[in-house]
């Protein structure tokens, strides 16, 4: 008998677990579907209730809504006083026999008093709901980070001397470090005011040319991670500079004045949409870069999946490896960013490490979720999220799925072993792909592509009541350089599918050769990109023996990208770097051996190791201040 009971309980538990996912889906979809009707229904119910009260002011039904919640809460005192004052006011009015229309006035006071109690009840319910929602949805890390930032900000503003101390000590000392990182020449000549007389063209070109020749050497030699993705061959460089000169004064804000520019922009969108298998006709927008593409995609989903459904607290689910531009978008639009920690590194990197797992995303979905954010590949480790599984989730819960292919948009379509990551998956609603990365055009263009035009319209800003005329723009900027759009078009038609295929083959082959070399020939390092496409990420196999940030500092002739959580660095292989793999591996091996010989330094007072070592020991508030100070330095002559 006990065995039967045990098996029955086990069977019921399995059914409950199996049904919980189904029930969550049904509840989430149902709540989202009913949400647009909740406010009208509540207002209708309140109106009916109040009509009954107004018609029967002397009955028990005339009690305010606040009385119901106040009788069992700490608001009882407030409610009792509101009721007492209302009754006293009505009694005085009725006792004044000489007051004309006293019955009408008494009725009006009664109704106003009841509405005031209703307002109190509404405010209490809203605050209680917000508190319950925050406790249920926010995790400890979110609370801790928010508290740190708020305390530090409060101290800066309200504690005397804090702001000045930060400026005197942190800002002043960090400026010199920032200048060193930015390679600013202490002997540089500054122009801080408009010259009285303009300089000659030859003088200007001579000054800029002298600096450009020096500054361009790094990427031309293939020693810079990412940054410049084309090899800058003479033919393509001349083509793009000539094309830019043709439309140097054009402005996309006035498409009627430059119809060819407008046509080129539309054709860049169409070609990119076709490459990503978007439904015909492909719809999207040309933007200033990957960040703006993501900002606009988030805005479009906020309008389409959020405000249309009257979601007042929208949420986006992403992995901790998602690009920081998503954090910027959520900060700008007031969206809660639900972050799934993808740092599940246990020392044995596999194809499933650092990816956004669908099972974790499912647990985070609520009726407030408007979008899932996935990467193909992500910037830090260069791994591709399981877009197919996430697509199924997006379809199941009727939410958006944006695929950030800013790095992979012009690479993965030409790689035979790449997984399906684009609009061939039905749940993908938008994608971003940078033409100014592996599209090999000049800096300042990216494409965001949508599954439907209705979704794309969500990114537009329209203002029909401006005194300057009816106003509409598709992007964040108003004026946009038409020359950049034409350059993007020229690059796409110049390379064509065959040209991109050849370039991608070189880059992917080089990236995988670099990864094999690190894994096979350099002891002390651990590869975090087991199957790279263009990003090769690696860390120290034993951080107590080798500090990966010191290794980066010792690679003086190379520029790599510094990463954290976990501590690692990566190389984004570009066309110029594809031929320098052997040289890179040789220098990397020497830097690792030097770091091993010198050991992990406790001070870490200089270079990347010093900055990240100090940042790791500080709470969020001071680190944010240091980053603001660094940004100040980039804007200082």
Secondary structure, 3 states (H helix, E strand, C coil): CHHHHHHHHHHHHHHHHHHHHHHHHHHHHHHHHHHHHHHHHHHHHHHHHHHHHHHCCCCHHHCCHHHHHHCCCCCHHHHHHHHHHHHHHHHHHHHCCCCCCHHHHHHHHHHHHHHHHHHHHHHHHHHHHHHHHHHHHCCHHHHHHHHHHHHHHHHHHHCCCHHHHHHHHHHHHHHHHHHHHCCCCCCCCCCCCCCCCCCCHHHHHHHHHHHHHHHCHHHHCCCECCCCCCCCCHHHHHHHHHHHHHCCCCECCCCCCCHHHHHHHHHHHHHHHHHCCCCCCCEEEEECCHHHHHHHHHHHHHHHHHHHHCCCCCEEEEECCCCHHHHHHHHHHCCEEEEECCCCCCCCCCCCCCCCCHHHHHHHCCCCEEEEEEECCCCCCCCCCCHHHHHHHHHHHCCEEEEECCCCCCCHHHCCCCCCCCCCCCCCCEEEECCCCCCCCCCCCEEEEECCHHHHHHHCEEECCCCCCCEEECCCCCCCEHHHHHHHHHHHHHHHHHHHHHHHHHHHHHHHHHHHHHHHHCCCEEECCCCCCCEEEEEECCCCCCCHHHHHHHCCCCECEEECCCCEEEEECCCCHHHCHHHHHHHHHHHHHHHHHHCCCCCCCCHHHHHHHHHHCCCHHHHHHHHHHHHHHHCCC
